Amino acid sequence: MTIHGFPKRITATAALAIVLLALTGYFAQQGFSALRESVQGELHSQDVRLAISSMLEAVQGAQGAQRGYVISGNALLLSPFETHSRQAANQLASLRRLTEDNASQQRHLDLLTQQWRERDDFAQRVIEIRREGRPEEAMQLVATGVGTSLTQQIGHTLQRMEIEEVGLLEVRRARARRYEALLGLSLAALGAMGALLVSGLYLQAKAEIRRRGAAAAELAEQKAVVETQLEELRTAKERLESVERAKTALLATASHELRTPLNHIIGFSSLLLEGLAGVLNREQAKQVGMIRHSGHQLLGMVTNMLDVASVEAGSMSLNLGPVRLRPMLQELCTTHAVDAAPKGVSVRLGHCEPALVVKADASRLYQILDNLLSNAVKFTPRGAVHVAVAVQGQAVRVTVKDGGAGIAPEQQARLFEPFQRASEEMSRVHPGLGLGLSVSRRLVRIMGGDMGVDSRLGAGSSFWFEVPLAYVPEVVVTPAITLRAV
């Protein structure tokens, strides 16, 4: 029997062949789709692992740059720190996008995000403290190991993500191998066309693997460059530390060597003024007095230089104890009222409890108050210098307000840096090294307080500092005192 001219058996065989070919094509198509998904999954896993590795390197790079800046104070190190921080944040966002369909990895990322924020906040806080000129406090924060611990936690979380992604990669590779075998059988039935299809897919996958290999090689090269730069930064940091130590040693040695002849000059000029070597006439007494005054000024500068060296070397020691504040203020205000009298300037001491006692080093507190009052009298052309005392919680704030020209906001930030003056004009009119305020603030901070300034151009300046209370006194209202030279 024939069907439209074809034998029934041939027709059936042809139909069976067509059915078998259709089934083979179907399975081939399914196998091809599954293999493509497996290869894409493998490439996806490599992307995830590459992002994990890049983030770990960025976090470590940011930590290295932060440490270098805290130790050296070199602002050039802030640029690599910010670059690494941005790279870490970008890689974190990439990981979030790449693993959005993986609930387990998303949980790891939630923890990683929290750890990174804590690490970045800590680093920013340490850098801000270093920017404010508090290197010792910044180094103490670094020495706590909090930053290193947070970095290690980030590394552990990334390692867990890496392990999980490697497991997923192995599963995907095994699945890819199974589908590749199925596809091979299907393609064998399809013949040459199937072989060409598989060859094209294989060549495409191989090209992608080569591309990934090239990217990995480039990443390794970049890593080597970063490591070289880090080594150069470490070397530069060591050089800066060596220079800083040499500078401190030079300041300390020079200060000690200068103090002896200055003390001789002051001592012998005092003997001459007392008439022990014979009576001086008025002009001679005036000139010897100028010698002694200049000697005292130089000795004060040398003492400030020695204090800076001691603080920077970490050898400054204070004898903290209870100090009655009012008698010290009265003595200093009376003394400086004598210097202010020729200019027609008075020194006004506001309300201060007689029983007010602070916890401080008495000699250093005297030095700080003397410096502030001396500056206030120096920069007040007329009017009055006001000294105010206020109890604020467990601290006492002393404010010295002058009647000067005020200080611009952009100049206030550098007032407390060593060898800095508010302006070049001020340096010409009132010469000095610019160490008094720097030393005073460092001493106050060692005593557990702080120092600052509030100023507006044309409205004078108020320099204040806070020291801890020894105990809270009973409140007794006493009038303000205006001190003038007698």
MARDO-332986 format. One record per residue (C-alpha): x, y, z; residue in one letter. Coordinates in steps of 0.1 Angstrom, whole numbers, padded with zeros to 4 digits, always signed. Each point is the difference from the previous one (the first is absolute). Example, Ala and Ser with C-alpha at 12.3 -4.5 7.8 and 13.67 -1.06 7.14 Angstrom:
BEGIN
+0123-0045+0078a+0014+0034-0007s
This chain:
BEGIN
+0000+0000+0000m+0012+0035-0008t-0009+0034+0012i+0000+0026-0027h+0025-0021-0020g+0024-0008+0030f+0001-0035+0015p-0016-0002+0034k+0032-0013+0017r+0021+0028-0015i-0026+0025+0010t-0001-0014+0036a+0038-0001+0000t+0002+0036-0012a-0026+0010+0025a+0019-0018+0028l+0032+0016-0012a-0017+0034+0000i-0013-0006+0035v+0033-0012+0012l+0017+0029-0016l-0025+0024+0016a+0006-0016+0034l+0038+0001-0005t-0003+0037-0010g-0022+0007+0031y+0025-0017+0023f+0029+0017-0017a-0017+0034+0004q-0007-0007+0037q+0035-0012+0006g+0014+0030-0018f-0021+0024+0021s+0010-0017+0032a+0037+0000-0009l-0002+0037-0008r-0015+0007+0034e+0026-0020+0017s+0028+0018-0018v-0016+0034+0009q-0003-0012+0036g+0037-0008+0000e+0009+0034-0014l-0023+0016+0025h+0018-0019+0029s+0033+0013-0013q-0014+0035-0001d-0010-0004+0037v+0034-0014+0010r+0017+0029-0019l-0021+0025+0019a+0007-0017+0033i+0038+0001-0006s-0002+0037-0012s-0019+0011+0031m+0025-0017+0024l+0029+0017-0018e-0018+0034+0002a-0008-0004+0037v+0036-0010+0008q+0013+0029-0022g-0023+0025+0018a+0013-0013+0034q+0036+0004-0011g-0005+0035-0012a-0019+0010+0031q+0028-0014+0022r+0026+0019-0020g-0018+0033+0003y-0006-0004+0038v+0037-0008+0006i+0015+0026-0024s-0027+0026-0003g+0008+0002-0037n-0032+0013-0017a+0011-0017-0033l-0010-0033+0015l-0036+0010+0002l-0004-0003-0038s+0008-0038-0001p-0021-0004+0031f-0030+0016-0017e+0006-0019-0032t+0001-0034+0017h-0031+0009+0021s-0019+0008-0032r+0012-0032-0016q-0011-0020+0030a-0035+0016-0001a-0003-0006-0037n+0010-0037+0004q-0026-0003+0028l-0027+0013-0023a+0012-0024-0028s-0002-0030+0024l-0035+0011+0010r-0011+0001-0036r+0018-0032-0010l-0015-0021+0028t-0035+0014+0001e-0015-0034-0007d+0021-0018+0027n-0017+0004+0034a+0030-0014+0019s+0025+0023-0017q-0024+0029+0007q+0001-0008+0037r+0038+0001-0002h-0002+0033-0018l-0023+0015+0027d+0027-0009+0026l+0028+0012-0023l-0018+0034-0006t-0003+0005+0038q+0037-0009+0005q+0012+0023-0028w-0020+0029+0013r+0014-0005+0035e+0036-0002-0015r-0005+0031-0022d-0015+0020+0029d+0029-0010+0022f+0025+0010-0026a-0017+0033-0007q-0001+0008+0037r+0037-0008+0004v+0009+0021-0030i-0021+0029+0013e+0017-0001+0034i+0034+0000-0018r-0011+0030-0022r-0009+0019+0032e+0036-0003+0011g-0005-0027+0026r+0025-0027-0012p+0004-0016+0034e-0038-0006+0003e-0001-0013-0035a+0029-0024+0006m-0018-0012+0032q-0031-0008-0020l+0021-0019-0025v+0018-0018+0028a-0033-0013+0013t-0001-0024-0029g-0036+0008-0008v+0008+0008-0036g+0021-0031-0005t-0027-0021+0016s-0027+0014-0023l+0022-0006-0030t+0005-0036+0011q-0037-0005+0004q-0006+0014-0035i+0027-0025-0012g-0017-0029+0017h-0034+0009-0014t+0015+0003-0035l+0017-0033+0005q-0033-0017+0009r-0016+0015-0032m+0030-0012-0020e-0004-0035+0014i-0037-0001-0008e+0005+0014-0035e+0027-0027-0006v-0026-0026+0010g-0025+0015-0024l+0026+0001-0027l+0007-0037+0004e-0037-0009-0001v-0004+0021-0031r+0031-0016-0016r-0014-0035+0008a-0033+0009-0015r+0017+0014-0030a+0019-0032-0005r-0032-0021+0001r-0018+0022-0025y+0031+0001-0022e-0001-0038-0002a-0038+0001-0008l+0007+0026-0026l+0028-0020-0015g-0024-0030-0005l-0027+0022-0015s+0025+0018-0023l+0013-0034-0012a-0035-0008-0012a-0005+0033-0016l+0033-0004-0019g+0021+0027-0014a-0023+0028+0008m+0000-0010+0037g+0038-0003-0001a+0003+0035-0014l-0023+0013+0027l+0019-0016+0028v+0033+0012-0015s-0013+0035-0001g-0011-0001+0036l+0032-0016+0011y+0021+0026-0018l-0021+0028+0015q+0004-0014+0035a+0037-0005-0006k+0004+0036-0012a-0019+0012+0031e+0023-0020+0023i+0031+0014-0018r-0015+0035+0006r-0006-0008+0036r+0036-0013+0003g+0013+0032-0015a-0021+0020+0024a+0014-0020+0029a+0035+0005-0012a-0006+0037-0003e-0015+0000+0035l+0031-0018+0013a+0022+0026-0017e-0020+0028+0016q+0003-0017+0034k+0038-0001-0004a+0000+0037-0008v-0021+0007+0031v+0023-0020+0022e+0030+0019-0014t-0017+0033+0007q-0009-0012+0036l+0037-0009+0005e+0010+0034-0012e-0025+0016+0024l+0014-0021+0028r+0035+0012-0009t-0011+0036-0001a-0018-0004+0033k+0032-0013+0016e+0020+0029-0014r-0026+0025+0013l+0002-0016+0034e+0037+0002+0000s-0001+0037-0009v-0026+0006+0027e+0022-0017+0026r+0030+0020-0011a-0019+0033+0001k-0013-0008+0035t+0035-0009+0012a+0014+0032-0015l-0026+0022+0017l+0006-0016+0033a+0038+0003-0002t-0001+0035-0013a-0024+0011+0027s+0021-0015+0027h+0032+0016-0013e-0017+0035-0003l-0015+0000+0035r+0033+0001+0018t+0014+0032-0016p-0034+0017+0001l-0003-0007+0038n+0035+0016+0003h-0010+0030-0020i-0032+0005+0021i+0018-0007+0033g+0029+0024-0006f-0023+0028-0014s-0021-0003+0032s+0032+0003+0021l+0009+0032-0020l-0035+0014+0005l+0003-0006+0037e+0032+0020+0001g+0022-0028+0013l+0027+0009-0026a-0004+0037+0005g-0028+0026-0004v-0013+0004-0035l-0012+0033-0015n-0035+0002-0014r+0010-0008-0036e+0022-0029+0011q-0028-0014+0021a-0024+0003-0029k+0023-0018-0024q+0007-0028+0026v-0037-0003+0006g-0005-0005-0037m+0026-0027+0000i-0017-0018+0029r-0035+0004-0017h+0014-0014-0033s+0016-0029+0019g-0033-0009+0016h-0017+0001-0034q+0027-0023-0015l-0002-0023+0030l-0038-0003-0004g+0005-0009-0037m+0026-0026+0009v-0023-0014+0027t-0028-0003-0025n+0023-0017-0025m+0010-0025+0027l-0036-0006+0009d-0009-0007-0037v+0029-0025-0002a-0010-0017+0032s-0036-0004-0011v+0009-0013-0034e+0025-0024+0015a-0026-0012+0025g+0022+0009+0030s-0022+0028+0014m-0011-0009+0036s-0024+0020+0021l-0007+0000+0038n-0038+0002+0000l-0016+0009+0033g-0026+0025+0015p+0007+0037-0009v-0019+0029+0014r-0009+0021-0031l-0010+0034+0014r+0033+0009+0018p+0020-0009-0032m-0023+0021-0022l+0002+0030+0024q+0038-0001+0001e+0004-0003-0038l-0027+0027-0007c+0018+0024+0024t+0033-0007-0016t-0012+0005-0036h-0020+0031+0011a+0034+0017+0006v+0011-0008-0036d-0034+0012-0014a-0001+0033+0020a+0023+0020-0024p-0025-0007-0028k-0030+0010+0021g-0012-0036+0000v-0016-0016+0031s-0002-0037+0009v-0034-0010+0013r-0004-0033+0019l-0037-0012+0000g-0018-0021+0026h+0021-0029+0013c-0009-0021+0030e+0027+0003+0027p-0003-0037+0007a+0002-0011-0036l+0026-0027-0004v+0011-0017-0032v+0021-0030-0008k+0031+0011-0018a+0038+0005+0002d+0003+0033+0019a+0032+0012-0018s-0014-0009-0034r-0034+0015+0007l+0018+0032+0010y+0020-0001-0033q-0032-0004-0020i-0018+0029+0017l+0031+0022-0002d+0003-0007-0038n-0037+0008-0007l+0000+0032+0021l+0033+0011-0015s-0014-0004-0035n-0033+0018+0009a+0019+0030+0015v+0023+0001-0030k-0028+0000-0026f-0023+0024+0018t+0008+0036-0010p-0026+0015+0024r-0029-0009+0022g+0001-0031+0022a+0010-0036+0001v-0027-0022+0015h+0006-0033+0019v-0031-0021+0006a-0004-0033+0019v-0029-0024-0004a-0007-0035+0014v-0013-0023-0028q-0010-0034+0014g+0032-0017+0013q+0023+0026-0016a+0010+0037+0004v+0002+0023-0030r+0023+0030+0002v-0005+0026-0028t+0024+0029-0007v-0016+0026-0023k+0022+0027-0015d-0010+0033-0018g+0021-0007-0031g-0009+0000-0037a-0013-0036+0000g+0012-0029-0021i-0014-0012-0034a-0016-0035+0000p+0025-0013-0025e+0029+0011+0023q-0015-0015+0032q+0007-0036-0010a+0038+0004-0001r+0003+0020+0032l+0007-0031+0022f+0026-0015-0024e+0037+0004+0009p+0018+0030-0015f-0033+0015-0014q-0013+0036+0004r-0034+0014-0010a+0015+0021-0027s+0032+0014-0015e-0009+0035+0012e-0004-0012+0035m+0034-0017-0001s+0016+0034-0010r-0018+0020+0027v+0003-0026+0028h+0030-0022-0006p+0002-0035+0014g+0004-0037-0009l-0037-0009+0001g+0004-0027+0025l-0019+0013+0030g-0035-0011-0011l+0012-0033-0014s+0018-0009+0033v-0030+0012+0021s-0025-0021-0019r+0022-0031+0002r+0004+0005+0038l-0037+0005+0005v-0008-0032-0019r+0026-0020+0020i-0019+0013+0031m-0032-0014-0014g-0015+0032-0014g-0001+0019-0033d+0007+0035-0013m-0016+0021-0028g-0008+0035-0013v-0031+0019-0009d+0007+0031-0021s-0015+0024-0025r+0018+0027-0020l-0005+0034+0018g-0014-0016+0031a+0031-0014+0018g+0008-0036+0009s-0010-0023+0029s+0026-0027+0007f-0014-0027+0024w+0012-0032+0015f-0017-0026+0022e+0016-0021+0028v-0017-0026+0023p-0015+0010+0033l+0016-0014+0031a-0034+0003+0017y-0031+0022-0004v+0001+0031+0024p-0029+0016+0017e-0014+0029-0020v+0008+0034+0017v-0007+0032-0020v+0031+0023-0001t+0003+0032-0020p+0023+0003-0030a+0034+0016+0006i+0017+0026-0022t+0037-0001+0003l+0021+0030-0009r+0037+0009+0005a+0007+0017+0033v
